[in-house]
């Protein structure tokens, strides 16, 4: 029996709702404050634990205002600073951006280099061609294969960017930046810093299942589910320590269907086509920007290469689910993952990461 068929036999009704983020709210007598925002194409919920409502409300409002600002400034497809930069690059000149955006682009260049180009925010033109940048799924025919080939041949890369302070230029005018692969992680990290600066000691920020935690949920850690991409429910849960993050990249919610075939929203920069063999990657780390980018990069890397890419990017706790429903986990993730059933735990395959003898020089640009 395949792993997917076996999983469908699990009695979902027996899955403890405590696995799901926020499912224990009604049973909790402790003080919690909740605020929700719609940004980066998803609902972002801030939960603050153990504070007076006025204190929590003011902190959440400031964090939410920052998230809205970043959503505007970092959006590739609406008027804003990133759109202005894309226009400048296409015209062959540079643009001075704010410190936050410059720092994010520098980090994106470094992470793209470490991933061997599997994580590539410079392929905005390809993303636009596939129509997967919008909040609603694309419709109609597939993109013209020749246009895909033409854009891929121009080989836009983050390593084409050059920086002079906050002035950004590109040696390749085909670069069109789309930061969707890691903007949520960076934004939630900045919003979390706002909460901490306001004196918030215990909170969680949840962006569509991508989670950053501050402190604890009372006497216990925050416990977060990893969704099963094939059936209702979760494959397991992870209890997050203070300052940890858990990010998942998957093609089970955002995709493009055409003539009975499903095309993921994650585009492989090397081929110009959506990824197919991996349906979900979860990364546990302490750096939200890294975790967000790595989850995308490992989805692109595929079944054979993801361990090497994970090692190169410096992430050690990873869970991968392939198109057949098989689960693969690094030893560090397996030690932290609480699976929903013994049968599922028995099918989980442990994959050690290789040793990296020489990391690429990603600071040379």
N, C-alpha and C positions, 0 to 999 in steps of 0.2 A: 504494500500500500504506500502511495506517495505521501510525503510529509503534508502536502496540502489536503489530501483526502482524509488523512488521519486527523488533522486539525479540525476539519468540518464535523467530525464525530464528537468533538468535545462538547459537552452540554454547556452552552454559553450561559444559560440561566444560573448555573452554579458559580459563575465568575463573581468574586466579591467586588461589589461596587467601590470598595475602598481602593481598588487599583486605579480608578480613574481620578484624574485631577479634579478636585473640587466636589467629588461625589459625597464626601462626608460632611458637607456644610450643615445640613439640616440637623445632624446629630451632635453638632458641636456647640456646647454652651459658651465657649470662649468668645471673646470679642474679635470679630473680623470685619474689615471694611473692604468692599469690592467696588472697583471702577473698571469700566470697559470702554475701549476705543476701537475704531475701525481704521487701521492703517496698514500699509504694505500688503494690501489685498487680503487681510485676515483680521479677525477679532483679537485684540490684545487685552488681556485681563490682568489687572494689578490687584493682588490680595495682600492686605496689610494686617498683620496679626498682633493683637495685644496692645493696641494704642487707642486713645480716645478718638472719637469720630472726627472732631474738629482737626486734630493733629494729622490723622490719616488722610482726611479729605484734602487738606492743604498740600500735603506731600504728593498725593496722587495727582492732584491738579497740575502741580508744577512738572511732574514727570510726564504727564499726558500732553502738556503744552510743548515740551521738548520733543516728544515723539511726533506730534503733528508737524512741527517745524522740520524735523529730519525727513519726514515723509514728503514734504513739499520740496525740500532742497535736494534730496537724493533720488527723486523720481525721474526716470529717463524719458518718460513719454508724456509729461505735462510740463508746462512752463515752469522754469526754475533754474537753479545754478547748474545742475548736471546737464540739463538740456542745452543751456548756453555753452557749456564746455564741449559737448558733442558737436554743436554747430561750429564752434571755433576750430576744433580739430579737423572737421571735414573741409573747412576753408583754408587749412594749412597754417593756422597760427595758434597761439596759446591763449590762456585766460587765467587770470588770478582768481582763485577761489578762497573760501574761508578755511580756517585752520582745521576744522573738523573734517571737511570733505577731503582736503589735501592729505590728512593723516590716514583716512580710510583708503584712499587710492594708493598710497604708498604701501599700506598693509596688503591691499589686494594684489599689487604687483609682486610682493614677496611671496604670498601664498600661491599665486599662479605659478611662480617659478618653482617653489617647492613641490607642487603637485605635478610638475612636468607638463603643464598646460591643460590638465584635466579640469581644473577650476579656472574659468576664463571669462571674467566680466567684460572683456573687450568685444565679445561677439554679439553686441546689441542688434546689429543689422540682421543676423541670422535669427535671433529671437523674435524680432519684429516680423520677419518673413514668415515664420511659422505661426505668428499670431498668439503666442503663449504668454505675452506680456500683459494681456488684459485680465480683468477680474472675472470675465465670463469666458467659457471655452470657445475656441475658434470654430467656425463652421465653413462648409464648402469643400472645395477640392484641395489636394495637397499642393504645396508650393512647386513651382517649376524646378525640376531637378537641375537644369542648367544654371538657374540663378543660385541655387544652393552651392553648386560647384564653383561658380564665379566668386561668391563671397568667401568660401573656404580657401580658394586659391590665393586670395589677398592676405590671408593669414594674420588677421589682427590679433595682437597679444597685449597683455598688460605690460609686458617688458618693453613694449614700444614707447611707453610713457617716459617723459623726462620732467624733472622738477628743478625749479630755481626758486627756492623758498616755497611760496604758495602758488607760484605761476606754473601751470601744467601745460606741456606741449606733447606732441607725439611725432615720432619719426615715420609713422604709418598713418596716412589720412583715412584708412579703412577702419580704424579703431572707432567703435561706437560703444560707449559704456552703458551697461545695464547692471546695476548693483544688487539685483534681486537675489543672487546666490549667497549674499552674506550681510546685506543691509540690516535685516532683522536682528541678527546677533549683535552687531555693533550698536544698533539703536537701543536694544534692551540693556546692554551693558552700561550705556550712558545714562539711561533712565534709572537704572539701579543705583548708579553713583549719586543721582539727585536724591533718591530716597534716603540713602545712607547719610548724605550731607544734612538732610532734614532731621536726622536722629532716629530714623526707622531702623529697628534692630532685627525684625523678622518680617519677611515678605516674600512673595513669589510673583514673577512676571511671566505670563503664559501667552505666547503668540501662536495660536493654532497648534499647540502641542510642543512647541519649542519653549523650553523653560529655563529661566534663571532663578536661583534662590538666594535669599539673604537670611542668614540665621536659621531658625528652626520653627516648626509648627508646634509651639508649646514644648512639651516634654519629648516629642518625637521629631524625627526629620520629616521634611516634605517628601511625599511619596508620589511618584509620577509614573503613569502607564506608558507603555510603548504599544501603539496600536497594531493590531493584526491587519495587514493590507488586504486580506482575502475574505474574512468573515467578521461579523460584528463582534467587538470585544477587543481584548488585548492579548499579546503573546506573553506579556510579563510586566513587571514594574521594577523601578529602581528607586531606592531611598537616597535622596541627595543630601550630601553634607553641605554645611554653610559655604557659599561661594561657588558651588558646582553648577554646571549647566548640562542639559540634555537636549540635543538637537537631532531631528529626524528629517531626512529628505526622502520623499517617496513620490511615485507616479500614480498612486491609487485615487487621488482626489482631483488633481488637475491634469487633464489629458485631452487629446484631440481624437475623435473617432471618425473614420472614413472607410466606407464599404466594408464594415465589419471588423476592421483592424483598429487597434488602439495605439496612439502615439503619445508618448510621455511629454511632459512640459520641459523636461531636462534635456538639453541639446548637447551632443558630443561635439566639442569644437574641432576635433580631428576629422570627422566625417560630415558634419553639418546636419546630421539626422538625429532624431531622438534616441535616447538609450532604451534598451529592450530587456536585457538579461537580469538586471537587478531592480527590484521594485521598492526596496526600503533599506535605508542605512541610518542607523542611530549612533551618535557619538556622544560619549560622556567625557567632559573635560572641565577645566576651570576658566577657559578663555572662550567667550561666546562667539566672537568673530571667527576664531579658528574652527570651533566646532561646526558652525553654520557652513563655512566654506568647505571643510573636510567632508561633511555629509554629502555635499554635491559632488565633490571630486571623486569620492569613492564610488558613487553611483555611476559616474562616467567611466571610471577605471575598469569596471567589469569584474567577473568572478575570478579571473586569473591574476589580475594586477592589483586589486585593492589592498592586499596586505603590504606590498612594497610601497604604494603611495601613502598609506597610513603611517608607515614607519618614517618615510621622508618628511611628512608634514608634522610629525611629532605627536600624533594622537595614538593612544594605547588601548582605550576601552571602546570597542566597536562591535555593533551587532549588524549583520547583513542578512537580508532575506531575498532569495532569488525568485525568479519567475515560476519555479516549480514548488515554491513554498518551503524550501529547505532553509534552515537557520544556521548561520555561522557566527561565532563569537570569538574574540580574542580572549586569552586567559583572564585579563583584567576585567573585561565586561562580564564574562561568565561568572566570575566571583561575586559580582554585584547584582546580577539579574535574578529576580525572583520570577520563575516561569509560572504560568497559571495551572500547570498540571505536570505530574511526573512523566507522563508519556511524551509531552512536548520537551521536557528537559532531556529525556533519553535520546531524542532525535537531534538535539543541538550539537553541532560539530565544532570543536575547539580548533582555532587556527592561530598558531603563534606568529608573531610578526618577525620578519627577517631583521638581521643586524645591518645597519647602514654603514658601510665602510668609509664613504666620503660623501658628505652632504653637498649639494650644489651651492655655488657661491651666488646667493640671491640678493646680495647687497652691492653688486658691482655696477649696477646700471646708473 
